[in-house]
């Protein structure tokens, strides 16, 4: 029994750099205990 999976082409997507940077920044702000970022895991959700 041979499984036929579709070929997935992975290519660099530069437009995702800003999204990744925003996610990392939000996680850092959460860990720095910024007052307006209480209890939020928005950075993880974005990432």
MARLUM-843955 format. One record per residue: residue number from 1; residue in three letters; x, y, z of N, C-alpha, C, O in turn. Coordinates in steps of 0.2 Angstrom, whole numbers. Layout:
// residues N
+------+------+-------+-------+-------+-------+-------+-------+-------+-------+-------+-------+-------+-------+
! resi ! resn !   n.X !   n.Y !   n.Z !  ca.X !  ca.Y !  ca.Z !   c.X !   c.Y !   c.Z !   o.X !   o.Y !   o.Z !
+------+------+-------+-------+-------+-------+-------+-------+-------+-------+-------+-------+-------+-------+
!  NUM !  Ala !     X !     Y !     Z !     X !     Y !     Z !     X !     Y !     Z !     X !     Y !     Z !
...
+------+------+-------+-------+-------+-------+-------+-------+-------+-------+-------+-------+-------+-------+
END
This chain:
// residues 47
+------+------+-------+-------+-------+-------+-------+-------+-------+-------+-------+-------+-------+-------+
! resi ! resn !   n.X !   n.Y !   n.Z !  ca.X !  ca.Y !  ca.Z !   c.X !   c.Y !   c.Z !   o.X !   o.Y !   o.Z !
+------+------+-------+-------+-------+-------+-------+-------+-------+-------+-------+-------+-------+-------+
!    1 !  Unk !     4 !    -6 !     0 !     0 !     0 !     0 !     4 !     6 !     0 !     8 !     7 !     5 !
!    2 !  Unk !     4 !    10 !    -5 !     8 !    16 !    -6 !     4 !    22 !    -5 !    -2 !    23 !    -8 !
!    3 !  Unk !     6 !    27 !    -1 !     2 !    33 !     1 !     4 !    38 !    -4 !    11 !    39 !    -5 !
!    4 !  Unk !     0 !    42 !    -7 !     2 !    47 !   -12 !     0 !    54 !    -9 !    -5 !    56 !    -9 !
!    5 !  Unk !     6 !    57 !    -6 !     5 !    63 !    -3 !     6 !    69 !    -9 !    11 !    68 !   -13 !
!    6 !  Unk !     3 !    74 !    -8 !     4 !    80 !   -13 !    11 !    83 !   -12 !    14 !    83 !    -6 !
!    7 !  Unk !    14 !    85 !   -17 !    21 !    88 !   -16 !    20 !    95 !   -14 !    16 !    99 !   -16 !
!    8 !  Unk !    23 !    97 !    -8 !    23 !   103 !    -5 !    29 !   107 !    -7 !    35 !   105 !    -5 !
!    9 !  Unk !    29 !   113 !   -10 !    34 !   117 !   -12 !    35 !   122 !    -6 !    30 !   126 !    -5 !
!   10 !  Unk !    41 !   122 !    -3 !    42 !   127 !     2 !    46 !   132 !    -1 !    52 !   131 !    -3 !
!   11 !  Unk !    44 !   138 !     0 !    48 !   144 !    -3 !    48 !   149 !     3 !    44 !   150 !     7 !
!   12 !  Unk !    53 !   153 !     2 !    54 !   159 !     7 !    49 !   164 !     6 !    48 !   166 !     0 !
!   13 !  Unk !    45 !   166 !    11 !    40 !   171 !    10 !    42 !   177 !    14 !    40 !   177 !    20 !
!   14 !  Unk !    45 !   182 !    11 !    47 !   188 !    15 !    42 !   192 !    18 !    43 !   196 !    23 !
!   15 !  Unk !    36 !   192 !    16 !    30 !   195 !    19 !    28 !   193 !    26 !    25 !   196 !    30 !
!   16 !  Unk !    31 !   187 !    28 !    29 !   184 !    34 !    34 !   186 !    40 !    33 !   185 !    46 !
!   17 !  Unk !    40 !   190 !    37 !    45 !   192 !    42 !    42 !   197 !    47 !    43 !   197 !    53 !
!   18 !  Unk !    38 !   202 !    45 !    35 !   207 !    49 !    30 !   203 !    54 !    30 !   205 !    60 !
!   19 !  Unk !    26 !   198 !    52 !    22 !   195 !    57 !    26 !   191 !    62 !    24 !   191 !    68 !
!   20 !  Unk !    31 !   188 !    60 !    35 !   184 !    65 !    38 !   189 !    70 !    39 !   188 !    76 !
!   21 !  Unk !    41 !   195 !    67 !    44 !   200 !    72 !    39 !   203 !    77 !    40 !   204 !    82 !
!   22 !  Unk !    32 !   204 !    74 !    27 !   206 !    79 !    26 !   201 !    84 !    25 !   203 !    90 !
!   23 !  Unk !    25 !   195 !    82 !    24 !   189 !    87 !    29 !   189 !    93 !    28 !   188 !    98 !
!   24 !  Unk !    36 !   189 !    90 !    41 !   189 !    95 !    41 !   195 !   100 !    42 !   195 !   106 !
!   25 !  Unk !    40 !   201 !    97 !    39 !   207 !   101 !    34 !   207 !   106 !    35 !   209 !   112 !
!   26 !  Unk !    28 !   204 !   104 !    22 !   203 !   109 !    24 !   198 !   115 !    22 !   199 !   120 !
!   27 !  Unk !    27 !   193 !   113 !    30 !   188 !   118 !    35 !   191 !   123 !    34 !   190 !   129 !
!   28 !  Unk !    39 !   195 !   120 !    44 !   199 !   125 !    41 !   204 !   129 !    42 !   204 !   135 !
!   29 !  Unk !    36 !   207 !   126 !    32 !   212 !   131 !    28 !   209 !   136 !    28 !   211 !   142 !
!   30 !  Unk !    26 !   203 !   135 !    22 !   199 !   140 !    27 !   197 !   145 !    25 !   198 !   151 !
!   31 !  Unk !    33 !   195 !   144 !    37 !   192 !   149 !    41 !   198 !   152 !    43 !   197 !   158 !
!   32 !  Unk !    40 !   204 !   150 !    43 !   210 !   153 !    38 !   213 !   158 !    39 !   218 !   161 !
!   33 !  Unk !    32 !   210 !   159 !    27 !   212 !   163 !    25 !   219 !   161 !    24 !   223 !   166 !
!   34 !  Unk !    24 !   221 !   155 !    21 !   227 !   153 !    14 !   228 !   155 !    10 !   223 !   154 !
!   35 !  Unk !    12 !   233 !   158 !     6 !   234 !   162 !     0 !   232 !   157 !    -5 !   229 !   160 !
!   36 !  Unk !     0 !   235 !   151 !    -6 !   234 !   147 !    -6 !   227 !   143 !   -11 !   225 !   139 !
!   37 !  Unk !    -1 !   223 !   145 !    -1 !   216 !   142 !    -2 !   210 !   147 !     2 !   205 !   147 !
!   38 !  Unk !    -6 !   211 !   152 !    -8 !   207 !   157 !   -12 !   201 !   155 !   -17 !   201 !   152 !
!   39 !  Unk !    -9 !   195 !   156 !   -13 !   189 !   155 !   -14 !   187 !   147 !   -18 !   182 !   146 !
!   40 !  Unk !   -10 !   190 !   143 !   -12 !   189 !   136 !    -6 !   185 !   133 !     0 !   185 !   134 !
!   41 !  Unk !    -8 !   180 !   128 !    -4 !   176 !   125 !    -5 !   178 !   117 !    -4 !   173 !   113 !
!   42 !  Unk !    -6 !   184 !   115 !    -7 !   186 !   109 !    -1 !   184 !   104 !    -2 !   182 !    98 !
!   43 !  Unk !     5 !   185 !   107 !    11 !   184 !   102 !    11 !   176 !   100 !    13 !   175 !    95 !
!   44 !  Unk !     9 !   172 !   105 !     9 !   165 !   103 !     4 !   163 !    98 !     5 !   159 !    94 !
!   45 !  Unk !    -2 !   167 !    99 !    -7 !   166 !    94 !    -5 !   168 !    87 !    -7 !   165 !    82 !
!   46 !  Unk !    -2 !   174 !    87 !     0 !   176 !    80 !     6 !   172 !    77 !     5 !   171 !    71 !
!   47 !  Unk !    10 !   169 !    81 !    15 !   165 !    79 !    13 !   159 !    77 !    17 !   154 !    75 !
+------+------+-------+-------+-------+-------+-------+-------+-------+-------+-------+-------+-------+-------+
END
